[in-house]
């Protein structure tokens, strides 16, 4: 019988520590794999697929940081979440080093068993849901291949078969295929409707309880406890951002994004957005400036999706802008509509990377500014959904200009959505 349990890798050179971790994680009822050295851990990763790795920092021979760097350098294992465990290396430089080599959390010993078990449970749930998404995607691709095959056969039969009997048989087959495809689409839609709750619930639980503890609801905290909970909260929010981006991308590809079109005053929308991102800009030492011409900049579009695009562009500009001023420029487009530019004076994008930044899960420099690698791909697809375009001009050491061009009115949102879905499927 196939073992359906998820694999969790426990790496520590002390057997008693491994035994303690197994006792803490046993209630999760998953497969716990031991490794008493970095070399043994690397061999295990080549053999099995893991949902999360709990990695001790201080080990003889190859320490935890060196093991993590090798794991992240391999295509097979680079996306496995790593949680560092340490009883000695508690200084900030070690913590920063842990995040620098790709860890999602850095936990000090002795740790709270319930908190550690909850963290691992979140990664197990995310791993299982990702496998469900992959399985559902395979099923949909098989349905699409069957549909394309039927379309090809239909063309051949229409050109070669002249008899009414052949055409009648083909119609029956097409009806059956249409019914099968409709059932698959219905199953997919129900799946997406449930995934939002299924994925977000455990993560929101970690965020909620961490926030309550930081607010002192369960009693006072010392500095070390507050620091540890702060890192837990940051890691959980990053994970929630990843889940939200994956779900947004899945909805776009499935044609599930609906537009709410209304007149939008672009200057007012940008002013409101700058108020939202100003705390982030202040935190990174950047100033925000806005330049608008005197033309009419009211368009009919979906304000929520425009905000989503511009919020991502401004967040990127702040994170990668090297504390330089950031400018937002708007002007009327020659063909009608509006042009919105987000300009930063950061280090820019190398020419060899220009074609990759709009690909899913691509991060040019994840160590410097970690993220999901989905913001720009989602923004470009939303721009296409709004009947517009998202372009970039950049040079290494010269900063970047991201240009969003939107029409005066979305001509046929349903048509654009269908076209976007076909392109994504292809």
Secondary structure, DSSP 8 states (H G I E B T S, - for coil): ------EEEEE-S-HHHHHHHHHHHGGG--EEEEESSHHHHHHHHHHS-EEEEEEES--SSS-HHHHHHHHHHSTTTTTSEEEEEESS--SHHHHHHHHHTT-SEEEESS--HHHHHHHHHHHHHHHHHHHHHHHHHHHHHHHHHHHHHHHHHHHHHHHH---HHHHHHHHHHHHHHHHHHHHHHHHHHHHHHHHHHHHHHHHHHHHHHHHHHHTTTT----HHHHHHHHHHHHHHHHHHHHHHHHHHHHHHHTT------EEEEHHHHHHHHHHHHHHHHHHHT--EEEEE-SS--EEEE-HHHHHHHHHHHHHHHHHHSTT--EEEEEEE-TTSSEEEEEEE-SS---GGGTTTTTSTT--TTTTTS---S-HHHHHHHHHHHTT-EEEEEE-TTS-EEEEEEE-SB-S-HHHHHHHHHHHHH-
